Amino acid sequence: MTENWKFRRRTFLKHGAQAATLAGLSGLFPETLRRALAIEPDIRTGTIQDVQHVVILMQEN
């Protein structure tokens, strides 16, 4: 974002539409994925030290 960032109606509507879409699609997730997403994270320190694994997924078209 730039230093001159201002709250704009178009940005608000775009983000609202994205959130509504995600909320609507969440019902399409398999039960196992919904249960996995519902698990609270095990945050010990709240720093990068909590990270145990990093997965990098690369896809080409």
C-alpha positions, 0 to 999 in steps of 0.5 A, a space after each residue: 500500500 502507498 502512504 496515501 492509501 485511503 479507504 475507498 468504497 470500491 475497495 470495501 465492496 471488493 473485499 466484502 464480496 470476497 469474504 461473502 464468496 469464501 463464506 459461501 464456499 466454506 460449506 463445500 469443503 469436505 468434512 475432514 477439511 472443515 474439522 482441520 480448519 476448526 482446530 486452534 493453532 498451538 501458539 507457544 511464543 507467537 514468534 517465528 520460533 513456533 514454525 516447525 515446517 515450511 511447505 513451498 508449492 510451485 505450479 506451472 501452467 
